[in-house]
Amino acid sequence: MKKYTIFFIILSAFTTQSCGIYSFTGTNINPDVKTVQIDYFPNNAVLVEPSLSQEFTTRLQDLFLQQTNLDLVKSGGDLQFEGEITGYKINPMTATAQQTAAQNRLTITVNVRFFNNKNEEDNFERTFSHYYDYPADAQLTGGVLDDAFNEILERITQDIFNASVAKW
């Protein structure tokens, strides 16, 4: 019986040890970090979709508000994000027997500069990109554009979140 008690105590000690603060959302945020600043991401791509900058910035802000306890501030944030949309491209992907496109691909690329003012070793500048394939006979407007934005922006914002506070 005594062997099991000692084993249980040792096992408990190892399982309660951790490498920092961890939450169920996957974040590893220092307890000193209280605020996040997410600046407007202008669209500097050659092809410009008017609503993309605002949509992307809002989605990134919403993700941090939903997944963390950080307060969103306009300036002086403990965590700061800035950058620009650098790519918005539509390319044909697959061809039909008649040598026409059967499918197109929308690709959005965002350059992000991340600053952790509490731990400068976490700072980075990185490019994030994702795509959405849609039928070539469909126009990239209305519901098709909404679906494309939903899939692409969800993936890019989650990748930015993971790279910055989840450190994946």
Secondary structure, 3 states (H helix, E strand, C coil): CHHHHHHHHHHHHHHHCCCCCCCCCCCCCCCCCCEEEECCCCECCCCCCCCHHHHHHHHHHHHHHHHCCCEECCCCCCEEEEEEEEEEEEEEEEECCCCCEEEEEEEEEEEEEEEECCCHHHCEEEEEEEEEEEECCCCCCHHHHHHHHHHHHHHHHHHHHHHHHHCC
